[in-house]
Each structure stands twice: as C-alpha cells, then as structure tokens.
Amino acid sequence: MGKPSDLVQGTLDLLILRTLQTEPKHGWAIAKRIQQISNEVLQVQQGSLYPALHRLEQQGWITAKWAESETGRQAKFYSLTTAGREQLEKETANWTRLSQAINLIVSEA
C-alpha cells in the first residue's frame, strides 16, 4: 500500500510550478509550502525536489538566482518564467482532466 506522501508520477512539476506562481522561493521553502498547503500529506524529499528543479530550469520553465534567505544564508531562489506560466496552465488543465476521470471511476457505484 502506498504512503500518503507518494505522488502520482508527473505531479511534482505541477506542484513546484504552482508553488512558484506567487513569488520566488528557495528549495526548502518550496518543499515546506507544498507540505503546508497539503495539510502535511505531501512531503517532497530533497532527492526528488532538486532534480525536478534542475529539470524545470533546463526546460526554461523556471530561472534561478542566488540571494540571501530569511536565515541570512545564500540560497538559490527559483521563479517562474513566461514559458513556465504557460506550462503551469497546461499542467493544471491536464491535472483537472485526469483527476475528474479518476473521480468518475472511483465514485462509480
């Protein structure tokens, strides 16, 4: 049986893009925000988060810039690009379509 923190494959990109929609964040803040918004159900491990951030940066959907974090340390802050905002719209539409289809199957009596 899967753990509550298991993510459907492909959803991590959507969650990261959505988390960055409002403001730039560093990796730890992204993971904490996902955990917080999901009421502690989703926990993104560093081993998944940083490769995903690197992949999103390679695809041109996010950019990274070194800056001082709230603790005074240097951290890489990620922000959405225009292409990232467009991808977020596509990913959100795909997720809505997929989740509605799954709900139909799960709720069938």
C-alpha positions in Angstrom: 0.0 0.0 0.0 1.3 3.4 -0.9 2.3 6.0 1.6 0.3 9.3 1.8 3.3 11.2 0.7 3.6 9.2 -2.6 3.0 11.5 -5.6 1.4 10.5 -8.8 4.1 10.5 -11.4 4.4 13.8 -13.1 2.6 15.8 -10.4 5.8 17.2 -8.8 6.4 19.5 -11.7 2.8 20.9 -11.4 3.2 21.3 -7.6 6.5 23.2 -8.0 5.2 25.5 -10.7 2.1 26.2 -8.7 4.1 27.0 -5.6 6.3 29.4 -7.5 3.3 31.2 -9.1 3.1 33.9 -6.5 6.7 34.6 -5.6 10.3 33.2 -5.9 11.3 30.6 -3.3 14.3 28.6 -2.5 14.2 24.8 -2.5 13.5 24.2 1.2 10.7 26.8 1.1 9.1 25.1 -1.9 9.1 21.8 -0.1 7.7 23.3 3.1 5.0 25.2 1.2 3.8 22.0 -0.5 3.7 20.2 2.8 1.9 23.1 4.5 -0.7 23.6 1.8 -1.4 19.8 1.6 -2.1 19.7 5.4 1.1 17.7 5.9 0.0 14.9 3.5 2.6 15.6 0.8 6.3 15.7 1.7 8.7 16.3 -1.1 12.2 14.8 -0.4 15.3 16.6 -1.4 16.3 13.6 -3.6 13.1 14.3 -5.7 12.9 18.1 -5.4 16.3 19.2 -6.6 16.4 17.0 -9.7 12.9 18.3 -10.6 14.1 21.9 -10.1 17.1 21.3 -12.3 14.9 19.7 -15.0 12.4 22.6 -14.9 15.3 25.1 -15.2 16.7 23.1 -18.2 13.3 23.3 -19.8 13.2 27.1 -19.4 10.1 27.0 -17.1 11.9 28.4 -14.1 15.0 30.5 -13.5 17.4 30.5 -10.5 19.2 33.3 -8.8 21.4 33.3 -5.7 20.2 35.6 -2.9 20.2 35.8 0.8 17.5 33.7 2.5 15.5 34.6 5.6 18.2 32.9 7.8 20.9 35.1 6.3 22.4 32.2 4.2 22.9 32.3 0.5 20.3 30.2 -1.3 19.2 29.6 -4.9 15.8 31.2 -5.4 13.6 29.9 -8.2 11.0 31.9 -10.1 8.6 31.2 -13.0 9.4 32.3 -16.5 6.8 33.3 -19.0 7.1 29.8 -20.5 6.7 28.4 -17.0 3.4 30.2 -16.5 2.2 28.8 -19.8 3.3 25.3 -18.8 1.5 25.7 -15.5 -1.7 26.4 -17.3 -1.3 23.3 -19.5 -0.3 21.1 -16.5 -3.3 22.4 -14.5 -5.7 21.6 -17.3 -4.2 18.1 -17.7 -4.4 17.5 -14.0 -8.1 18.7 -13.9 -9.0 16.4 -16.7 -7.1 13.4 -15.3 -8.4 13.9 -11.7 -12.0 14.2 -12.9 -11.7 11.0 -14.9 -10.2 9.2 -11.9 -13.0 10.5 -9.7 -15.6 9.2 -12.1 -14.1 5.7 -11.9 -13.6 5.8 -8.1 -17.1 7.1 -7.3 -19.0 4.8 -9.6 -21.4 2.8 -7.5 
